[in-house]
Amino acid sequence: MRSLYHDLICTASAHADNPDNPILEPYLREWERVYEKTNALCVSIPFPEPVIDDGYEWTVVTSDDFQMGYGNFDDGGDDTKLVPNYEDADNQAALIRDGSSSSTITHSASHDVSSFDALRVKFWYKGNNMKVGDSFVLEYSSDQGSSWFVVKIYDFGSETFVENSVGYQDRVILTSSDYALTSGVKFRFRNQADGNHNEVYIDDVEFSAGRAIAWSPSGTASLRSNMVPARSPTAYVASSPAPTAAMWTTISFDDFENGPGNFVEGKGDAGIYRYSDGQHYAKSGKQSIQIRDNSGAASSFTYGSDISLSGYEEVLVSFWYKGDESRGFDTSDSFVLEFSSDSGANWVIVKRFVFGSKDFAANNVDYETGVHMFKSEYGFTDKSRFRFRSDAGGDSDNVYIDDVEIAGKNKTRLRKLDHGARDDPDGPYGEYFAFAII
């Protein structure tokens, strides 16, 4: 057991009696961040009310179950309606179908979230007669609906939308580092299928705004809010560095300067690009991988051998990408990061990068991203592989990818060491629990 301690304040012993409870996860993440800066072996973190989820204190902005109408949403027109008996737990849901301009439900009013650090949308959905190639999207506007950006696309047949007649729930978080949180924010759901019989049902939509726990340079914590009294934690600084817990381990890195490296290129629509003619399509050095068109495996770069991921709870795939200045992507073009747990026999889409979305707004622009995956969702095995695949319209649609890093992280385990009552005149913080990270 490592000599690393995390002192957590909990409002009820039930939180501490189950060390795997997700209520503890934001505190572990904050501990890792403060440890990297201060080598603090013990950090006492206040646990405010209301309960913090995902590292944020959430305030519900709108909540709609569509039982009495559209509520905070407007219907798009002919391809939107309220439908009974196709719901989550109640008796009515919003239906969006086809792929027309009226295939939407949209927030009717703009919301001022400029004082918050993050936004969260939780909702339930179910498909009817959707098919491969169909999808629906969650979109975001920061200018009262004048322009829209795709936050997440739900491709039928992907891991987020496997089949029809099955209810799914999702939770999407937008942070101020990636999105403009303004006084004119709206969300909308839009179907982009190809017929009136291709339907998606939406229910129980909750939109919340959150304030994050922030660490100051001294290692003390405060809540970016005037709603809950903040109390600084104590940080016991080690005299010498101690081993860190649950940090990332690099599994592989490829910059393609000496060829495809760990990857194997598809035949015909994939290859190594080398800097020439004043066009620089590489993050570092002079070479990157290039994929184009939509020829399946021929338009892909695939990890050439099995990766042993069964010992990791989380995986992060980081990379740089850029569309060609003159032969780049067009609207509706995309490329995907895919994952296989069976040596490439079957593939699931981890993330789709749609041209025109926030993730891929324009060609000839440098982008960097990190795609976070969890074992509980993808089932990491010792036969894991990744691939990048183009899903564009033709040979003239080119995207370049460079500096691909795959990293893994083990789950932080907790063991309860002690608990007791804390007499704190500064606020109602109740019991405390001390844990060892093992």
TITI-771951 format. One line per field, with one value per residue (C-alpha): residue number from 1; residue in one letter; x, y, z. Coordinates in Angstrom, 2 decimals, padded with zeros to 5 digits. Example, Ala and Ser with C-alpha at 12.3 -4.5 7.8 and 13.67 -1.06 7.14 Angstrom:
! residues 2
seq: (1 2) .
type: (A S) .
X: (012.30 013.67) .
Y: (-004.50 -001.06) .
Z: (007.80 007.14) .
***
This chain:
! residues 438
seq: (1 2 3 4 5 6 7 8 9 10 11 12 13 14 15 16 17 18 19 20 21 22 23 24 25 26 27 28 29 30 31 32 33 34 35 36 37 38 39 40 41 42 43 44 45 46 47 48 49 50 51 52 53 54 55 56 57 58 59 60 61 62 63 64 65 66 67 68 69 70 71 72 73 74 75 76 77 78 79 80 81 82 83 84 85 86 87 88 89 90 91 92 93 94 95 96 97 98 99 100 101 102 103 104 105 106 107 108 109 110 111 112 113 114 115 116 117 118 119 120 121 122 123 124 125 126 127 128 129 130 131 132 133 134 135 136 137 138 139 140 141 142 143 144 145 146 147 148 149 150 151 152 153 154 155 156 157 158 159 160 161 162 163 164 165 166 167 168 169 170 171 172 173 174 175 176 177 178 179 180 181 182 183 184 185 186 187 188 189 190 191 192 193 194 195 196 197 198 199 200 201 202 203 204 205 206 207 208 209 210 211 212 213 214 215 216 217 218 219 220 221 222 223 224 225 226 227 228 229 230 231 232 233 234 235 236 237 238 239 240 241 242 243 244 245 246 247 248 249 250 251 252 253 254 255 256 257 258 259 260 261 262 263 264 265 266 267 268 269 270 271 272 273 274 275 276 277 278 279 280 281 282 283 284 285 286 287 288 289 290 291 292 293 294 295 296 297 298 299 300 301 302 303 304 305 306 307 308 309 310 311 312 313 314 315 316 317 318 319 320 321 322 323 324 325 326 327 328 329 330 331 332 333 334 335 336 337 338 339 340 341 342 343 344 345 346 347 348 349 350 351 352 353 354 355 356 357 358 359 360 361 362 363 364 365 366 367 368 369 370 371 372 373 374 375 376 377 378 379 380 381 382 383 384 385 386 387 388 389 390 391 392 393 394 395 396 397 398 399 400 401 402 403 404 405 406 407 408 409 410 411 412 413 414 415 416 417 418 419 420 421 422 423 424 425 426 427 428 429 430 431 432 433 434 435 436 437 438) .
type: (M R S L Y H D L I C T A S A H A D N P D N P I L E P Y L R E W E R V Y E K T N A L C V S I P F P E P V I D D G Y E W T V V T S D D F Q M G Y G N F D D G G D D T K L V P N Y E D A D N Q A A L I R D G S S S S T I T H S A S H D V S S F D A L R V K F W Y K G N N M K V G D S F V L E Y S S D Q G S S W F V V K I Y D F G S E T F V E N S V G Y Q D R V I L T S S D Y A L T S G V K F R F R N Q A D G N H N E V Y I D D V E F S A G R A I A W S P S G T A S L R S N M V P A R S P T A Y V A S S P A P T A A M W T T I S F D D F E N G P G N F V E G K G D A G I Y R Y S D G Q H Y A K S G K Q S I Q I R D N S G A A S S F T Y G S D I S L S G Y E E V L V S F W Y K G D E S R G F D T S D S F V L E F S S D S G A N W V I V K R F V F G S K D F A A N N V D Y E T G V H M F K S E Y G F T D K S R F R F R S D A G G D S D N V Y I D D V E I A G K N K T R L R K L D H G A R D D P D G P Y G E Y F A F A I I) .
X: (000.00 001.37 001.76 -000.65 -003.66 -006.75 -008.86 -012.45 -015.37 -018.68 -022.20 -023.15 -021.27 -022.88 -020.56 -017.46 -018.65 -018.57 -015.15 -016.28 -019.10 -018.76 -019.34 -015.62 -014.27 -014.13 -012.15 -009.64 -009.19 -008.63 -006.18 -004.13 -004.00 -002.91 -000.39 001.31 001.76 002.62 003.55 000.84 000.38 -002.80 -005.47 -008.55 -011.36 -014.67 -017.81 -020.43 -024.15 -025.68 -023.79 -021.15 -021.35 -018.61 -016.54 -019.23 -022.01 -025.01 -027.98 -030.93 -031.84 -034.64 -036.28 -038.84 -040.74 -043.18 -046.24 -047.99 -046.55 -043.17 -042.38 -039.13 -038.83 -040.37 -041.35 -039.76 -042.87 -044.21 -041.45 -041.87 -044.72 -045.60 -046.28 -047.86 -046.73 -043.17 -041.63 -039.15 -041.30 -044.27 -046.66 -045.45 -042.24 -041.09 -040.66 -038.26 -038.12 -036.66 -033.82 -035.63 -035.41 -038.45 -036.87 -035.92 -036.95 -035.23 -035.03 -037.58 -035.70 -032.04 -030.32 -027.64 -024.90 -022.01 -021.20 -020.83 -017.92 -019.76 -023.10 -024.72 -027.52 -029.10 -031.80 -033.45 -033.88 -035.17 -035.18 -037.87 -037.07 -033.66 -031.05 -027.31 -026.43 -029.15 -028.34 -029.53 -027.49 -027.39 -026.50 -025.47 -025.84 -024.18 -025.85 -029.57 -029.89 -028.30 -025.62 -025.39 -022.54 -022.79 -021.95 -022.49 -023.72 -025.63 -025.00 -027.36 -025.37 -022.68 -022.06 -024.32 -027.25 -026.96 -030.51 -034.14 -036.80 -034.24 -034.19 -030.85 -029.77 -026.88 -025.16 -023.17 -020.93 -019.67 -016.91 -016.07 -012.66 -014.34 -017.56 -018.51 -020.82 -022.74 -026.05 -027.61 -027.32 -029.74 -029.75 -031.61 -032.05 -032.10 -032.80 -030.75 -032.27 -033.67 -037.40 -040.58 -040.46 -037.03 -037.93 -036.21 -038.08 -036.63 -037.73 -036.70 -034.38 -032.55 -030.27 -028.01 -025.20 -022.29 -019.53 -016.29 -014.02 -010.81 -007.33 -005.31 -001.49 -001.07 -002.99 -006.11 -009.55 -012.43 -015.81 -016.45 -019.76 -021.15 -023.89 -021.80 -019.25 -015.81 -013.21 -009.58 -008.21 -005.01 -002.23 000.59 003.57 006.02 009.68 010.54 008.42 006.31 005.00 001.87 -001.37 -003.34 -001.28 -001.25 001.15 002.11 001.43 002.57 003.45 003.75 004.94 005.29 008.70 010.05 006.94 003.64 005.21 002.69 000.04 -000.66 -001.96 -004.96 -004.47 -005.43 -006.87 -004.37 -000.66 002.23 002.26 005.58 005.99 006.37 005.57 005.21 002.26 002.86 000.44 002.28 002.27 005.94 008.62 007.63 005.45 001.92 -000.68 -003.20 -006.66 -009.33 -012.58 -014.84 -013.43 -013.65 -010.37 -008.67 -009.36 -007.86 -004.76 -005.04 -002.94 -001.00 -000.87 -002.95 -002.62 -002.96 -005.47 -007.14 -005.14 -006.37 -009.60 -009.23 -007.56 -006.79 -006.09 -004.52 -003.67 -003.37 -005.37 -005.88 -007.92 -006.24 -006.32 -007.45 -008.55 -010.08 -013.36 -016.81 -020.05 -021.26 -017.74 -016.20 -013.53 -013.75 -011.65 -012.64 -011.92 -011.82 -011.62 -011.16 -008.03 -009.96 -012.70 -015.33 -015.15 -017.14 -016.98 -015.50 -015.84 -016.86 -015.28 -017.86 -016.71 -018.45 -018.81 -016.89 -014.33 -013.64 -014.90 -012.66 -009.89 -006.26 -006.63 -004.61 -006.68 -005.60 -007.83 -007.84 -010.54 -011.27 -012.50 -013.56 -013.27 -016.82 -018.06 -015.66 -014.52 -010.73 -009.05 -005.60 -006.71 -007.49 -006.77 -007.51 -007.92 -008.56 -010.95 -012.10 -015.82 -015.69 -017.11 -014.18 -010.47 -010.31 -011.33 -008.12 -007.37 -003.95 -003.26 -000.06 001.46 -000.85 -000.42 -002.27 -002.12 -003.66 -004.62 -005.52 -008.46 -007.68 -008.66 -009.56 -009.33 -011.08 -008.61 -010.46 -013.45 -014.70 -016.61 -015.22 -016.12 -015.92 -017.25 -016.96 -019.68 -021.77 -019.22 -020.23 -018.18 -014.81 -013.29 -009.60 -008.67 -005.46 -004.93 -003.69) .
Y: (000.00 003.40 005.96 008.38 009.62 011.48 013.07 013.41 015.16 013.32 014.17 010.56 007.40 005.65 007.53 006.24 002.69 002.16 003.31 002.73 005.25 007.82 010.58 010.22 010.43 014.25 014.43 011.90 013.87 017.06 015.27 014.12 017.68 019.22 016.43 017.11 020.76 020.42 016.79 016.95 013.55 014.49 016.91 017.72 018.69 020.20 018.44 021.15 020.87 020.34 017.19 017.81 015.54 015.27 017.81 020.52 021.94 021.75 024.09 022.87 025.43 023.56 020.15 018.69 015.39 016.53 015.37 018.73 019.77 020.85 022.86 024.77 023.58 024.59 021.97 022.24 021.68 018.79 016.35 016.86 015.89 014.61 010.88 008.84 005.41 005.53 007.07 006.40 006.25 008.49 008.51 011.01 011.82 014.20 012.60 013.86 012.14 012.48 014.93 018.12 021.62 020.79 017.67 019.48 020.41 023.62 025.60 028.36 030.85 031.72 031.16 033.22 030.82 033.28 032.95 029.15 026.81 023.95 022.82 019.39 017.85 014.58 012.86 009.58 008.42 005.50 004.75 003.38 002.24 003.95 002.24 002.30 005.71 007.46 009.56 012.37 015.13 017.32 020.87 024.02 027.72 030.56 033.34 032.78 030.24 032.21 029.55 025.94 023.56 019.78 018.70 014.97 012.78 009.55 007.21 004.29 001.09 002.78 002.12 005.04 003.88 000.14 -000.81 000.29 -000.18 000.07 003.00 004.76 007.51 009.89 012.69 015.28 017.85 021.05 023.06 026.73 025.79 024.24 026.25 029.89 030.05 033.24 034.94 033.54 029.77 027.28 023.53 021.54 017.94 017.31 014.13 013.62 010.42 010.11 009.45 010.01 006.47 006.97 008.22 009.13 009.67 012.11 012.33 013.55 016.33 018.10 021.06 022.19 024.71 024.00 025.67 023.78 023.22 025.08 024.65 027.75 027.73 027.19 023.93 025.21 024.55 026.89 026.65 029.11 030.09 032.41 029.92 027.63 028.86 027.73 026.40 025.88 022.36 021.52 020.13 018.19 018.58 015.72 016.39 014.27 013.14 010.05 007.73 009.07 007.10 006.23 008.36 007.86 005.37 005.86 002.65 003.85 007.03 007.56 010.70 008.88 010.40 006.94 005.48 004.18 002.93 000.88 001.42 -000.28 001.84 000.91 000.31 003.05 005.84 006.03 006.72 008.64 012.33 014.18 017.97 019.50 022.57 024.86 022.92 021.71 019.00 017.59 018.46 017.65 016.90 016.61 013.51 012.50 009.96 010.91 009.36 010.23 009.08 006.46 003.13 001.32 -000.36 001.18 004.64 003.80 003.49 000.54 -000.41 -003.38 -005.61 -006.41 -004.05 -005.51 -003.18 -005.60 -004.18 -000.62 001.00 004.10 004.79 008.14 008.46 011.84 013.13 016.14 016.50 018.97 019.20 019.91 023.59 023.02 019.34 019.20 018.06 019.37 019.62 016.12 014.64 013.08 010.77 008.41 006.89 003.24 000.52 -003.27 -005.70 -008.76 -008.09 -006.07 -008.58 -006.04 -002.29 000.28 004.03 005.77 009.29 010.82 014.12 015.81 018.67 021.87 020.83 022.30 019.51 020.16 023.63 024.39 023.06 024.15 024.60 022.69 020.67 018.57 016.27 013.57 010.88 009.37 005.75 003.59 -000.18 -000.37 000.94 -000.63 -003.85 -003.56 -006.88 -008.17 -008.08 -004.38 -002.28 001.22 002.69 006.02 005.83 008.48 008.69 011.52 011.93 011.25 011.24 015.02 014.99 014.65 014.79 014.46 012.92 013.11 012.52 009.70 008.75 005.92 006.02 003.88 004.44 002.02 002.67 004.40 002.10 003.32 001.71 003.38 004.05 006.15 008.36 010.65 013.82 017.18 020.20 022.95 026.41 027.55 025.37 022.19 019.62 016.75 013.57 013.06 009.92 009.22 006.90 005.32 005.15 001.64) .
Z: (000.00 -000.97 001.76 000.11 002.06 001.01 003.73 002.49 004.13 003.64 004.74 005.41 006.24 003.26 000.95 002.70 003.23 -000.54 -001.84 -005.44 -005.06 -007.88 -005.32 -004.47 -008.01 -008.32 -005.09 -006.34 -009.53 -007.55 -005.25 -008.24 -009.58 -006.28 -005.66 -009.00 -007.96 -004.26 -003.49 -000.84 000.74 002.58 001.42 003.47 001.11 002.25 001.08 000.50 -000.07 -002.56 -003.56 -006.19 -009.24 -011.90 -009.97 -010.34 -008.22 -010.57 -010.79 -012.87 -015.55 -017.34 -016.91 -019.32 -019.35 -022.11 -020.15 -020.45 -023.81 -025.10 -021.96 -022.48 -026.09 -029.41 -031.96 -035.38 -037.45 -039.51 -038.52 -034.77 -032.47 -029.00 -028.90 -026.09 -024.90 -026.22 -023.16 -020.39 -017.26 -017.95 -020.88 -023.46 -025.34 -028.10 -031.53 -034.22 -037.62 -041.12 -041.77 -042.71 -041.27 -039.13 -037.56 -034.35 -030.85 -029.74 -026.52 -026.93 -024.72 -024.39 -021.04 -019.33 -018.17 -018.40 -014.69 -014.81 -015.59 -017.29 -018.70 -018.53 -020.60 -019.44 -021.48 -022.50 -026.11 -028.15 -031.89 -034.17 -037.74 -037.63 -039.81 -040.45 -041.83 -039.80 -036.75 -034.53 -032.92 -029.83 -030.89 -029.03 -029.74 -027.85 -029.90 -029.27 -032.08 -034.91 -035.38 -034.17 -033.35 -033.10 -029.55 -030.06 -032.88 -032.19 -035.13 -035.36 -034.92 -032.83 -029.14 -028.18 -030.34 -030.90 -031.89 -032.13 -029.45 -026.65 -024.24 -023.69 -021.33 -021.85 -019.97 -021.96 -020.28 -021.95 -020.27 -020.64 -022.05 -025.10 -025.48 -025.11 -022.10 -022.80 -021.99 -025.17 -024.82 -026.35 -027.03 -029.64 -030.77 -034.52 -036.48 -039.64 -041.00 -044.53 -044.16 -042.17 -040.81 -039.21 -035.75 -032.49 -029.22 -026.65 -023.00 -019.54 -020.73 -017.91 -018.64 -015.76 -015.23 -012.89 -010.95 -010.46 -007.50 -008.26 -006.77 -005.98 -006.48 -002.75 -002.92 -001.18 -002.57 -003.08 -004.74 -007.56 -006.02 -003.41 -002.56 -000.32 002.24 001.11 003.49 002.55 002.98 004.76 002.59 004.26 001.95 001.65 002.31 -000.71 -003.67 -003.12 -005.81 -007.50 -007.66 -010.75 -013.16 -016.93 -018.52 -022.17 -024.11 -027.54 -029.42 -033.17 -034.98 -038.36 -039.12 -039.97 -041.52 -040.12 -036.87 -034.91 -037.59 -040.92 -043.77 -045.90 -049.58 -052.00 -049.84 -046.97 -046.82 -045.27 -046.14 -046.29 -046.11 -049.56 -051.65 -048.65 -047.22 -043.70 -042.59 -039.57 -035.89 -035.37 -037.94 -041.59 -041.84 -040.86 -041.95 -044.64 -045.11 -047.67 -049.33 -047.68 -048.87 -045.52 -044.55 -047.60 -046.13 -042.75 -040.61 -038.20 -035.18 -036.53 -033.46 -030.40 -027.43 -023.95 -022.27 -019.86 -016.94 -017.48 -016.34 -018.54 -021.89 -023.48 -027.23 -028.03 -031.50 -033.85 -037.07 -039.92 -043.11 -046.46 -047.46 -051.05 -050.97 -047.54 -046.06 -047.00 -045.04 -044.03 -044.42 -041.31 -039.99 -037.04 -034.29 -033.91 -031.34 -031.55 -028.65 -030.90 -033.00 -035.58 -036.36 -035.26 -034.82 -032.84 -033.37 -030.35 -031.75 -035.06 -036.15 -038.36 -040.58 -039.57 -035.92 -032.99 -033.28 -036.98 -037.84 -040.85 -043.08 -042.80 -039.03 -036.45 -033.96 -031.00 -029.00 -026.34 -026.50 -023.08 -022.87 -019.94 -019.52 -018.24 -021.59 -024.11 -022.43 -022.81 -023.63 -024.54 -028.19 -028.35 -031.44 -032.74 -036.19 -037.88 -040.84 -043.30 -044.07 -046.59 -050.09 -052.41 -053.19 -052.94 -049.26 -047.23 -043.52 -041.85 -038.42 -036.37 -032.92 -031.86 -028.21 -026.47 -022.65 -019.93 -016.33 -013.55 -011.27 -008.00 -005.15 -001.68 001.72 004.63 007.44 009.95 010.52 013.21 014.01 012.90 015.00 012.41 013.27 009.65 008.18 008.40 007.25 009.56 009.60 007.98 006.52 005.85 003.00 001.75 -002.00 -002.84) .
***
